[in-house]
Amino acid sequence: MTAQVITDDAEAVAAASAPSNEFRAGASAPDTERWLPRYELDRLSAPAPTNVP
């Protein structure tokens, strides 16, 4: 697995906002259907951008 190298602010914002864009469509489902958002929690705990040069 190769690490993604983020080279500018726009790329950092895109990488950081990707999970929220992915989760937005079904955001209310865990509450209305009473289930735990395991996929979302796993996705958020995955490696994320931590350093911008």
FENFEN-V25461 format. One record per helix or strand of 2 or more residues. SS is the DSSP state (helix for helix, strand for strand). FROM is the first residue (numbers start at 0). LEN is the number of residues. If there is no record, write none. Layout:
SS,FROM,LEN + SS,FROM,LEN
//
This chain:
helix,8,16 + helix,28,5 + helix,37,8
//
